[in-house]
Amino acid sequence: MGNYRVLLKRLLLGVFVSTVLSISGGSALADDVTITGYTNGCFNCGSPPNSSATQTATLASLTYTNSQFNDASVNGTLGFGGNPTPAGIQNFNNFGSFALASSLTNYTGNTFTLRVTFTAPTGITGGGTQLFTATLVGSTNGSGNGGVLIDFNNTPQVFSFSNASGSGTFALSVSDLSVNAGQTASVTAFLTGVQAVPTQTVPEPASMMLLGTGLVGVAGMARRRFGRGIRRD
């Protein structure tokens, strides 16, 4: 009789584990995260505006135009950059652009502050905005020669988020860029370590009832089968 009880317990345990795994499936790690937001900037200032509308900032003949962005990571990475627009036209999927007209100007020693504001994923710790600072190096002359280096602090900034869909992290670094007189160049950025863990799904009451009913049925069948075996013995 003791062997039958052991077999019954093992059978019930196997059915229970299999059923729970089938109900609670889908809790695997997911790397792909949609990142959306916008940028703003200003020269020689402490805090740029915070607006998704078109915004420009000008220092002598150097003009920054802001951007909106919207893309999803692949294998935990995501890049923004390229396709700069003319001054005064908002960019998309980069972090803004610099247009440099030709003039007799020395830009060395000036600063630029970039604000990056995330609208998704929601629930970023400390809010969805971060400032990145840069120093300017270079000069131009009236003949259209020369250029400017926008030298950002490239230290990656780590963001953590948590919302109803799940939680995760990503690191963002902004790249330096240079622009020649008469040209336009975009601000590029790269996200690494993008990870999101979905919120655990709680089994619905109907699923739990189905699980309980199945276990009771299996237990009854097992008892009848083992009972017949005992009587034959």
C-alpha positions in Angstrom: 0.0 0.0 0.0 2.9 2.4 0.8 4.3 2.0 -2.8 0.9 3.0 -4.2 0.8 6.1 -2.1 4.3 7.1 -3.3 3.3 6.6 -6.9 0.1 8.6 -6.4 2.0 11.5 -4.9 4.5 11.5 -7.7 1.8 11.4 -10.3 -0.1 14.3 -8.7 3.1 16.4 -8.4 4.0 15.8 -12.1 0.5 16.9 -13.2 0.6 20.0 -10.9 4.0 21.1 -12.2 3.1 20.6 -15.8 -0.2 22.5 -15.4 1.4 25.5 -13.6 4.1 25.8 -16.2 1.5 25.9 -19.0 -0.5 28.5 -17.2 2.4 30.8 -16.2 4.3 30.6 -19.4 5.6 33.8 -21.1 7.7 35.1 -18.2 11.0 34.9 -20.1 13.5 37.8 -20.4 12.7 40.2 -23.2 15.5 42.5 -24.5 13.5 44.5 -27.0 12.2 47.9 -25.7 10.6 50.8 -27.5 12.3 54.1 -26.8 10.6 57.4 -27.6 11.1 61.0 -26.6 12.6 64.3 -27.7 15.6 66.5 -27.2 16.3 70.2 -26.5 19.4 72.3 -26.3 20.9 75.7 -25.4 24.3 77.4 -25.5 26.1 78.7 -22.4 23.1 77.9 -20.2 22.2 75.6 -17.2 18.9 74.2 -18.3 17.5 73.9 -21.8 13.7 74.0 -22.4 11.6 70.9 -22.1 9.3 70.7 -25.1 8.6 68.3 -27.9 7.8 71.2 -30.2 10.4 72.5 -32.7 13.1 74.4 -30.9 16.3 76.1 -32.0 19.3 77.6 -30.2 21.9 79.8 -31.9 25.4 80.9 -31.1 26.9 83.3 -33.7 26.4 81.3 -36.9 26.0 77.9 -35.2 22.4 76.7 -34.8 21.1 73.7 -33.0 17.7 72.3 -34.0 16.0 69.7 -31.7 14.6 66.3 -32.5 12.0 63.6 -31.7 12.9 59.9 -31.7 10.9 56.6 -31.7 12.5 53.2 -32.3 12.9 49.8 -30.7 16.1 48.0 -29.5 17.4 44.8 -31.1 19.4 42.3 -29.0 19.7 45.0 -26.3 21.1 47.8 -28.5 19.7 50.8 -30.2 21.3 53.7 -32.1 20.0 57.2 -33.0 21.7 59.4 -35.6 22.1 60.5 -39.2 19.7 62.4 -41.5 20.2 65.9 -40.2 17.6 68.5 -41.2 18.2 72.1 -42.2 18.3 74.6 -39.4 14.8 75.3 -38.1 13.3 72.0 -39.2 12.8 69.4 -36.4 14.9 66.2 -36.8 13.7 62.7 -36.3 15.5 59.6 -34.9 18.6 61.5 -34.0 19.3 63.8 -31.0 19.2 67.0 -33.0 21.5 68.7 -35.5 24.0 71.5 -35.7 24.1 73.8 -38.8 27.2 76.0 -39.2 27.1 79.0 -41.5 30.4 80.7 -42.4 31.4 83.7 -40.4 34.4 85.1 -38.5 33.8 83.4 -35.1 35.9 81.7 -32.5 33.7 79.1 -30.6 36.4 77.7 -28.3 35.4 77.9 -24.6 31.6 78.0 -25.1 29.4 75.3 -23.9 26.3 73.5 -25.1 23.8 71.6 -22.9 21.6 68.8 -24.4 18.4 67.7 -22.7 17.1 64.2 -23.5 13.6 63.5 -22.4 12.0 60.0 -22.6 8.3 59.5 -23.0 8.7 55.7 -23.2 9.4 53.5 -21.5 7.4 55.1 -18.7 8.4 54.9 -15.0 12.0 56.0 -15.3 13.6 56.5 -11.9 14.0 60.1 -11.1 11.9 61.2 -14.1 12.5 60.8 -17.8 14.9 63.7 -18.5 18.7 63.9 -18.4 21.2 66.7 -19.2 24.4 66.1 -21.2 27.1 68.8 -21.4 29.5 69.6 -24.2 32.4 72.1 -24.7 33.0 73.8 -28.1 36.3 73.9 -29.9 37.1 75.6 -33.2 36.5 78.7 -35.3 35.4 79.8 -38.7 36.3 82.6 -41.0 34.4 84.7 -43.5 35.6 82.6 -46.5 33.6 79.6 -45.2 36.6 77.8 -43.8 37.1 76.2 -40.4 34.8 74.1 -38.2 33.6 73.4 -34.7 33.9 70.3 -32.5 31.1 69.7 -30.0 32.8 67.7 -27.4 30.3 65.9 -25.2 30.9 64.1 -21.9 30.6 60.6 -23.2 30.2 58.8 -19.9 27.2 56.5 -20.3 24.2 57.3 -18.1 22.2 54.4 -16.8 18.4 54.6 -16.6 16.1 52.3 -14.7 12.4 52.0 -15.3 9.4 50.2 -13.9 5.8 50.2 -15.1 2.7 47.9 -15.4 4.3 46.0 -18.3 7.6 45.3 -16.5 10.9 46.7 -15.4 14.4 47.1 -16.9 17.5 49.2 -17.5 19.5 50.8 -20.3 22.7 52.9 -20.7 22.8 55.9 -22.9 25.9 57.6 -24.3 26.0 60.7 -26.5 28.8 60.9 -29.1 31.0 63.9 -30.0 30.5 65.5 -33.5 32.2 68.0 -35.7 30.7 70.3 -38.4 32.4 72.3 -41.1 31.3 75.7 -42.2 28.3 75.5 -44.5 27.3 72.0 -43.4 24.9 70.3 -41.0 25.7 67.3 -38.8 23.5 65.3 -36.4 24.0 64.4 -32.8 24.3 60.6 -32.5 23.6 58.5 -29.4 23.8 54.8 -28.6 21.9 52.7 -26.1 23.4 49.5 -24.7 22.3 46.9 -22.2 18.6 47.4 -22.9 16.7 44.9 -20.9 13.1 44.5 -19.8 11.6 41.8 -17.6 7.8 41.5 -18.1 5.5 41.6 -15.1 4.7 38.2 -13.8 1.2 37.1 -15.1 -1.1 36.0 -12.3 -3.2 33.0 -13.3 -6.9 33.8 -13.8 -9.5 32.3 -11.3 -10.9 30.2 -14.1 -7.4 28.7 -14.8 -6.9 27.9 -11.2 -10.3 26.3 -11.0 -9.4 24.2 -14.0 -6.2 23.2 -12.4 -7.9 22.1 -9.2 -10.6 20.2 -11.0 -8.0 18.3 -13.1 -6.0 17.4 -10.0 -9.1 16.1 -8.2 -10.1 14.0 -11.3 -6.6 12.6 -11.6 -6.5 11.7 -7.9 -9.9 9.9 -8.2 -8.8 7.9 -11.2 -5.5 7.0 -9.5 -7.3 5.8 -6.3 -9.7 3.6 -8.3 -6.8 2.1 -10.3 -4.6 1.4 -7.3 -7.7 0.1 -5.4 -8.3 -2.5 -8.0 -4.7 -3.5 -8.0 -4.8 -4.0 -4.2 -8.0 -6.1 -4.3 -6.4 -8.4 -7.0 -3.5 -8.8 -4.8 
